[in-house]
Amino acid sequence: MNRLFGTDGVRGVANEFVTPELALSLGRAGAYVLARHGARRPVLVGRDTRLSGPLLENALCAGIGSVGLDAWKLGIVTTPAVAFLTRHLGAAAGVMISASHNPVEDNGIKFFASDGSKLPDALEDEIAGHVEAGAAPPRPTGAGVGEILDRRRVVRAYEQHCVQLAGGDLRGLTVVVDAAYGAAYALAPRVLEALGASVVPLHCKPNGAKINVACGSTDLSPLREAVVAHPGSVGVAFDGDADRAQFVDETGAIVTGDHVMMMLALDFAARGELPTKTVVATVMSNIGLELALRDAGIKLVRTAVGDRYVLEAMRSGGHRLGGEQSGHVIDVEANTTGDGIATAVRVLRLAKVSAGLHGLAARMRTFPQVLVNVRAERVRLDDPQVCAAVRDATTRLDGKGRVLVRASGTEPVIRIMIEGPNDAEIRDLARKIAEKVSAGGGGQDSGRSDRSVDASL
């Protein structure tokens, strides 16, 4: 049976798969399961700007109240704000209604446990079991019915938290902020202005019909143009729910999540605040990050793609810092999930007190990287021809690059990633592997496999 919950909550086309009926059922089942596990405190509910947000919010809150828990509506907030406030306020749970960086038509529902972390699989499966079985949790009456309350004012505690994380002011810095018409449209400018930065807003309006459309962290072109149009400025872009951030330096160059992890790791280590001297990233992070950290005596641990796996590895190893190339950066001292605004204030503060954002990013050499997706209904990753092509590519790179061939976990696609010092060479190697993948077949459904062939430094 396919899990109702994916790696990042329940997600799909709003009003088609993620319907008000499903939201009601998830609200009832989620509140009931959490109450059974001893959590009878309020449940916090936030949403991004999507047009389907209020529809799902009202249904979800009705479900929570129907089993006797109070629902506190936070309004339009970021995912990391919900995670932080759930822990900060001692709530029973938090729920974020968002599809993050997905297209406008999608929406999703993601639960956080009382400590601000994502629910473990066992609890998600218990909630899903009630939803899929059509179970009918008890319906209290009278004073036993939960209330639905407006609690938008508590979001100020998250804003203050982000301001304090900067460790200083941002006066004299001009920052172009691309909020992707999403959840950070008001929060991010308020935090940066409170720190003294001069903010140039870009796509900082609550327009759910345009969320993530040719803007934000998934399309940095408008931000780069705006930074160039404001000489001396730097830029930061968020996705729809602001759990990730990407940057543009003073020259208009892109600064990725890999650069950010490098900057923060070196800063933490210099202050003796990186206890295990380890950073956790995914297999997609650039070799340049690994080399820059290695030069500073810091180890890089790689995981499968997904911030969920990054956080699992961080917890099991007791590591402070981790993240993804896409801009999800997790500092467990600041929050339990990727936090775009928290990342931004720290990076911008470093830029102010050092050689600027461009100078910080230059401490990491980014190796050329090629990504090729091959549509393949059934391909064996251990196909002899595919393996031979991977071995040949690895030999030609001679220890100066990485080859990763993996099956997507969400669609019937084989993803080929190659890094190396020579762009033309890695493109040729990727093409040859893609040809072998296209010619292969039989045995393994690439859309359901987590296996990969990884050859690296």
C-alpha positions as CSV (number, residue, x, y, z in Angstrom):
1,M,0.0,0.0,0.0
2,N,1.3,3.4,-0.9
3,R,1.8,5.7,2.1
4,L,-0.6,8.7,2.3
5,F,2.3,10.7,3.7
6,G,5.3,11.2,1.5
7,T,8.7,12.4,2.5
8,D,7.3,15.9,3.3
9,G,3.7,15.4,4.4
10,V,0.6,14.8,2.3
11,R,0.9,16.7,-1.0
12,G,-0.9,16.9,-4.3
13,V,-3.3,18.9,-6.5
14,A,-5.5,21.0,-4.2
15,N,-9.2,20.2,-4.4
16,E,-8.5,17.2,-6.5
17,F,-6.3,15.0,-4.2
18,V,-5.7,17.3,-1.3
19,T,-9.4,18.1,-0.8
20,P,-11.3,19.8,2.1
21,E,-12.7,16.3,2.9
22,L,-9.2,14.9,3.2
23,A,-8.1,18.0,5.3
24,L,-11.1,17.4,7.7
25,S,-10.1,13.7,8.0
26,L,-6.5,14.5,8.6
27,G,-7.4,17.1,11.2
28,R,-9.6,14.6,13.1
29,A,-7.3,11.7,12.8
30,G,-4.2,13.7,13.6
31,A,-5.7,15.4,16.6
32,Y,-7.1,12.1,17.9
33,V,-3.8,10.2,17.5
34,L,-1.9,13.0,19.2
35,A,-4.4,13.2,22.0
36,R,-4.1,9.4,22.5
37,H,-0.4,9.8,22.9
38,G,-1.0,12.3,25.7
39,A,-0.8,15.6,23.9
40,R,-4.0,17.5,24.7
41,R,-2.6,21.0,24.2
42,P,-3.5,23.3,21.3
43,V,-2.6,22.5,17.7
44,L,-1.0,25.3,15.7
45,V,-2.0,25.7,12.1
46,G,-0.2,27.9,9.5
47,R,-0.5,28.3,5.8
48,D,1.2,29.9,2.8
49,T,-0.5,32.2,0.3
50,R,-2.0,29.6,-2.0
51,L,-5.6,30.3,-3.0
52,S,-6.6,26.9,-1.7
53,G,-5.1,27.6,1.7
54,P,-8.1,29.0,3.5
55,L,-10.3,26.2,2.1
56,L,-8.0,23.6,3.6
57,E,-7.3,25.6,6.8
58,N,-11.0,25.8,7.7
59,A,-11.6,22.1,7.1
60,L,-8.4,21.1,9.0
61,C,-9.3,23.2,12.0
62,A,-12.8,21.9,12.1
63,G,-11.4,18.4,12.2
64,I,-9.1,19.3,15.1
65,G,-11.9,20.9,17.1
66,S,-14.3,18.1,16.5
67,V,-12.2,15.7,18.5
68,G,-11.7,18.1,21.4
69,L,-8.4,19.9,20.7
70,D,-8.2,23.7,20.2
71,A,-6.8,24.9,16.9
72,W,-4.7,28.0,16.9
73,K,-4.7,29.7,13.5
74,L,-1.4,31.5,12.8
75,G,-2.5,32.8,9.4
76,I,0.1,33.2,6.6
77,V,3.4,32.1,8.1
78,T,6.5,30.1,7.1
79,T,7.0,26.4,7.7
80,P,9.9,27.0,10.0
81,A,7.8,29.5,12.0
82,V,5.3,26.8,12.7
83,A,8.0,24.3,13.7
84,F,9.6,26.9,16.0
85,L,6.4,28.1,17.6
86,T,5.1,24.5,18.2
87,R,8.1,23.8,20.4
88,H,8.4,27.3,21.8
89,L,4.7,27.4,23.0
90,G,4.5,23.8,24.1
91,A,1.8,23.0,21.6
92,A,0.5,19.4,21.1
93,A,1.5,19.7,17.4
94,G,1.9,22.0,14.5
95,V,0.4,21.8,11.0
96,M,1.6,23.6,7.9
97,I,-0.6,23.9,4.9
98,S,1.8,24.4,2.0
99,A,3.3,22.7,-1.1
100,S,6.6,24.5,-0.6
101,H,8.2,25.1,-4.0
102,N,5.6,23.1,-5.9
103,P,3.4,24.8,-8.6
104,V,0.4,27.0,-7.8
105,E,-2.2,24.3,-8.1
106,D,-0.6,22.0,-5.5
107,N,-1.0,22.1,-1.8
108,G,0.0,19.9,1.1
109,I,-0.5,19.2,4.8
110,K,2.5,18.6,7.0
111,F,2.5,17.8,10.8
112,F,5.1,18.6,13.4
113,A,5.4,16.9,16.7
114,S,5.4,18.8,20.0
115,D,9.2,19.2,19.8
116,G,8.9,20.9,16.4
117,S,10.2,17.9,14.4
118,K,8.4,16.1,11.7
119,L,6.3,13.2,12.9
120,P,8.0,9.8,12.8
121,D,6.8,7.3,10.2
122,A,4.9,5.3,12.8
123,L,2.8,8.2,13.9
124,E,2.1,9.3,10.3
125,D,1.1,5.7,9.4
126,E,-1.2,5.6,12.5
127,I,-2.9,8.9,11.3
128,A,-3.1,7.6,7.7
129,G,-4.6,4.3,9.0
130,H,-7.5,6.2,10.6
131,V,-8.0,8.3,7.5
132,E,-7.9,5.4,5.0
133,A,-10.1,3.1,7.2
134,G,-12.7,5.8,7.6
135,A,-12.5,5.4,11.3
136,A,-14.7,7.6,13.5
137,P,-12.9,9.1,16.5
138,P,-15.0,10.1,19.4
139,R,-17.1,13.3,19.1
140,P,-17.1,15.2,22.3
141,T,-20.0,17.6,22.9
142,G,-20.6,20.7,25.0
143,A,-17.5,22.0,26.7
144,G,-15.6,19.1,25.3
145,V,-15.6,20.6,21.8
146,G,-12.3,22.3,20.8
147,E,-12.2,26.0,19.9
148,I,-10.8,27.6,16.7
149,L,-8.9,30.7,17.8
150,D,-7.0,33.5,15.9
151,R,-3.5,33.5,17.4
152,R,-1.6,35.4,14.7
153,R,0.1,37.6,17.3
154,V,2.2,34.8,18.6
155,V,4.2,34.9,15.3
156,R,6.1,37.8,16.8
157,A,8.0,35.4,19.0
158,Y,9.5,33.8,15.9
159,E,10.4,37.1,14.4
160,Q,12.2,38.1,17.6
161,H,14.0,34.7,17.5
162,C,15.3,35.4,14.0
163,V,16.5,38.9,14.9
164,Q,18.4,37.5,17.8
165,L,20.1,34.9,15.6
166,A,21.9,37.5,13.6
167,G,24.2,38.4,16.5
168,G,24.4,42.0,15.4
169,D,22.8,44.5,13.1
170,L,22.7,44.8,9.3
171,R,22.8,48.6,9.1
172,G,24.4,49.8,5.8
173,L,23.4,46.7,3.9
174,T,20.9,46.8,1.0
175,V,19.1,43.5,0.5
176,V,16.8,42.7,-2.3
177,V,14.2,40.2,-1.0
178,D,12.3,37.9,-3.4
179,A,9.6,36.2,-1.3
180,A,8.1,34.3,-4.3
181,Y,4.6,35.7,-3.5
182,G,4.7,33.2,-0.6
183,A,4.7,32.9,3.1
184,A,7.7,35.1,3.7
185,Y,6.2,38.1,1.9
186,A,5.8,40.2,5.1
187,L,7.9,38.2,7.7
188,A,11.3,38.4,5.9
189,P,11.2,42.2,5.2
190,R,10.1,42.9,8.8
191,V,13.0,40.8,10.3
192,L,15.6,42.4,8.0
193,E,14.4,45.9,8.6
194,A,14.3,45.3,12.3
195,L,18.0,44.5,12.0
196,G,18.6,47.8,10.2
197,A,18.9,46.6,6.6
198,S,17.5,48.6,3.7
199,V,15.1,46.2,2.0
200,V,14.2,46.3,-1.7
201,P,11.0,44.1,-1.9
202,L,10.6,41.8,-4.9
203,H,7.5,39.6,-5.3
204,C,6.7,40.5,-1.6
205,K,2.9,40.4,-1.9
206,P,0.5,37.6,-0.8
207,N,-0.5,36.5,-4.3
208,G,-1.4,32.8,-4.2
209,A,-2.0,32.8,-8.0
210,K,1.6,33.6,-8.6
211,I,3.4,31.7,-5.8
212,N,6.7,30.3,-7.1
213,V,5.9,31.4,-10.7
214,A,9.1,32.6,-12.4
215,C,10.4,34.0,-9.1
216,G,11.8,33.0,-5.7
217,S,14.4,30.4,-5.0
218,T,13.4,28.2,-8.0
219,D,14.0,31.0,-10.5
220,L,16.7,33.5,-9.5
221,S,16.7,35.4,-12.8
222,P,14.5,38.3,-11.5
223,L,16.6,38.5,-8.3
224,R,19.8,38.7,-10.2
225,E,18.5,41.5,-12.4
226,A,17.3,43.4,-9.4
227,V,20.6,43.1,-7.6
228,V,22.5,44.4,-10.7
229,A,20.0,47.3,-10.9
230,H,20.8,48.2,-7.3
231,P,24.7,48.5,-7.2
232,G,26.2,47.3,-3.9
233,S,23.2,45.3,-2.9
234,V,22.9,41.5,-2.3
235,G,19.8,39.4,-2.8
236,V,18.0,36.6,-1.0
237,A,15.2,34.5,-2.4
238,F,12.8,32.2,-0.6
239,D,10.4,29.5,-1.9
240,G,6.7,29.3,-1.2
241,D,7.0,28.3,2.5
242,A,10.5,29.8,3.1
243,D,12.1,26.7,4.5
244,R,14.9,27.4,2.0
245,A,16.9,30.4,0.9
246,Q,19.2,31.1,-2.1
247,F,21.4,34.1,-2.4
248,V,22.8,36.4,-5.1
249,D,26.0,38.3,-4.3
250,E,27.1,41.8,-5.1
251,T,28.2,40.8,-8.6
252,G,24.9,39.1,-9.5
253,A,26.4,35.6,-9.1
254,I,24.3,32.8,-7.4
255,V,25.3,31.6,-4.0
256,T,23.9,28.1,-3.3
257,G,23.0,26.1,-0.2
258,D,26.4,24.5,-0.6
259,H,28.1,27.9,-0.3
260,V,26.0,28.7,2.7
261,M,26.8,25.5,4.5
262,M,30.5,26.2,3.9
263,M,30.3,29.7,5.3
264,L,28.4,28.7,8.4
265,A,30.5,25.7,9.1
266,L,33.7,27.7,8.9
267,D,32.2,30.4,11.1
268,F,30.9,27.9,13.7
269,A,34.2,26.0,13.7
270,A,36.3,29.2,14.2
271,R,34.2,30.0,17.3
272,G,34.4,26.4,18.6
273,E,30.6,25.9,18.0
274,L,30.8,22.9,15.6
275,P,31.3,20.2,18.2
276,T,31.7,17.2,15.9
277,K,33.5,19.1,13.1
278,T,31.1,17.5,10.6
279,V,28.5,18.8,8.1
280,V,25.7,16.7,6.7
281,A,24.7,17.1,3.1
282,T,23.1,15.0,0.3
283,V,24.7,13.2,-2.5
284,M,23.8,16.2,-4.7
285,S,26.1,18.7,-3.0
286,N,29.0,19.9,-5.0
287,I,32.5,18.4,-4.5
288,G,33.6,21.9,-3.9
289,L,31.9,21.9,-0.6
290,E,33.6,18.7,0.4
291,L,37.0,20.1,-0.5
292,A,36.5,23.4,1.2
293,L,35.5,21.7,4.4
294,R,38.3,19.2,4.2
295,D,40.8,22.0,4.0
296,A,39.4,23.4,7.2
297,G,39.5,20.0,9.0
298,I,35.8,19.5,8.7
299,K,34.2,16.2,7.6
300,L,31.3,16.0,5.1
301,V,28.7,13.2,5.6
302,R,26.4,12.5,2.6
303,T,22.8,11.2,2.7
304,A,20.1,10.4,0.2
305,V,18.3,13.4,-1.3
306,G,15.8,15.0,1.1
307,D,16.1,17.2,4.2
308,R,14.4,14.4,6.1
309,Y,17.4,12.2,5.6
310,V,19.8,15.0,6.4
311,L,18.1,15.6,9.7
312,E,18.1,11.9,10.6
313,A,21.8,11.7,10.0
314,M,22.4,14.9,12.0
315,R,20.5,13.5,15.0
316,S,22.1,10.1,14.9
317,G,25.6,11.6,14.7
318,G,25.0,14.5,17.1
319,H,25.8,17.0,14.3
320,R,24.8,20.7,14.4
321,L,24.7,21.7,10.8
322,G,23.4,20.2,7.6
323,G,21.4,20.9,4.5
324,E,20.9,20.7,0.7
325,Q,22.3,22.4,-2.3
326,S,18.8,23.8,-3.0
327,G,18.9,26.0,0.1
328,H,17.5,23.9,2.9
329,V,19.9,24.6,5.7
330,I,19.3,23.1,9.1
331,D,21.0,24.4,12.2
332,V,19.6,22.4,15.1
333,E,20.6,25.2,17.5
334,A,18.2,27.5,15.7
335,N,15.3,25.3,14.5
336,T,14.3,21.7,13.8
337,T,13.8,22.2,10.1
338,G,15.3,24.2,7.2
339,D,14.7,27.9,7.9
340,G,15.2,30.4,5.1
341,I,14.9,33.6,7.2
342,A,17.1,32.3,10.0
343,T,19.7,31.3,7.4
344,A,19.4,34.7,5.7
345,V,20.1,36.8,8.8
346,R,23.2,34.8,9.7
347,V,24.6,34.8,6.1
348,L,23.9,38.5,5.7
349,R,25.5,39.3,9.0
350,L,28.6,37.4,8.0
351,A,28.7,39.3,4.7
352,K,28.6,42.6,6.5
353,V,31.5,41.9,8.9
354,S,33.7,40.2,6.3
355,A,34.7,40.6,2.7
356,G,31.1,40.7,1.5
357,L,29.0,37.9,0.2
358,H,31.1,37.5,-3.0
359,G,34.3,37.2,-0.9
360,L,32.7,34.6,1.4
361,A,31.4,32.4,-1.5
362,A,34.8,32.6,-3.2
363,R,36.3,30.4,-0.4
364,M,34.6,27.5,-2.1
365,R,35.4,26.4,-5.7
366,T,32.3,25.2,-7.4
367,F,33.0,22.4,-9.8
368,P,31.0,22.1,-13.0
369,Q,28.0,19.8,-12.5
370,V,25.8,18.2,-15.1
371,L,22.4,16.8,-14.4
372,V,20.6,14.5,-16.9
373,N,17.2,12.9,-16.4
374,V,16.4,9.8,-18.5
375,R,12.8,8.6,-18.8
376,A,12.9,4.9,-18.1
377,E,10.0,2.8,-17.0
378,R,12.1,-0.2,-16.0
379,V,15.9,0.0,-15.8
380,R,18.3,-2.0,-13.7
381,L,21.0,0.2,-12.1
382,D,23.2,-2.9,-12.0
383,D,22.9,-3.4,-15.8
384,P,26.4,-4.3,-17.0
385,Q,26.5,-1.6,-19.7
386,V,25.4,1.1,-17.3
387,C,27.9,0.0,-14.7
388,A,30.7,-0.1,-17.3
389,A,29.8,3.4,-18.4
390,V,30.0,4.6,-14.8
391,R,33.3,2.9,-14.3
392,D,34.7,4.5,-17.4
393,A,33.5,7.9,-16.4
394,T,35.1,7.5,-12.9
395,T,38.4,6.4,-14.4
396,R,38.5,9.4,-16.7
397,L,37.8,11.7,-13.8
398,D,40.8,10.2,-12.1
399,G,39.8,11.2,-8.5
400,K,38.9,14.7,-9.5
401,G,35.2,14.4,-9.7
402,R,32.0,12.4,-8.9
403,V,29.6,10.2,-10.8
404,L,26.1,9.5,-9.3
405,V,23.4,7.5,-11.1
406,R,20.2,7.0,-9.1
407,A,16.5,6.2,-9.6
408,S,14.1,8.9,-8.7
409,G,11.9,8.1,-5.8
410,T,8.9,10.0,-7.2
411,E,8.8,9.3,-10.9
412,P,10.1,6.8,-13.5
413,V,13.3,8.6,-14.2
414,I,17.0,7.8,-13.9
415,R,19.0,10.8,-12.7
416,I,22.6,11.1,-13.8
417,M,24.8,13.6,-12.1
418,I,28.5,14.2,-12.9
419,E,30.9,16.7,-11.5
420,G,34.5,17.5,-12.6
421,P,36.9,20.3,-13.4
422,N,36.1,20.2,-17.2
423,D,32.6,21.1,-18.3
424,A,32.9,19.7,-21.8
425,E,34.3,16.4,-20.5
426,I,31.6,15.8,-17.9
427,R,28.8,16.6,-20.4
428,D,30.3,14.0,-22.8
429,L,30.5,11.4,-19.9
430,A,26.9,12.1,-18.9
431,R,25.7,11.7,-22.5
432,K,27.4,8.3,-22.7
433,I,25.9,7.0,-19.5
434,A,22.5,8.3,-20.6
435,E,22.8,6.4,-23.8
436,K,23.4,3.2,-21.9
437,V,20.5,3.8,-19.5
438,S,18.2,4.5,-22.5
439,A,19.3,1.2,-24.1
440,G,19.0,-0.8,-20.8
441,G,15.9,-2.3,-19.4
442,G,14.1,-5.0,-17.5
443,G,13.9,-5.9,-13.9
444,Q,13.7,-2.8,-11.7
445,D,11.1,-0.1,-11.6
446,S,13.1,3.1,-11.6
447,G,10.2,5.0,-10.1
448,R,10.3,2.9,-6.9
449,S,14.0,2.4,-6.3
450,D,16.3,4.1,-3.8
451,R,19.4,2.3,-5.2
452,S,22.2,4.3,-6.7
453,V,25.6,3.9,-8.2
454,D,27.9,6.5,-6.6
455,A,31.6,7.0,-7.4
456,S,33.2,10.0,-5.7
457,L,36.4,11.3,-4.2
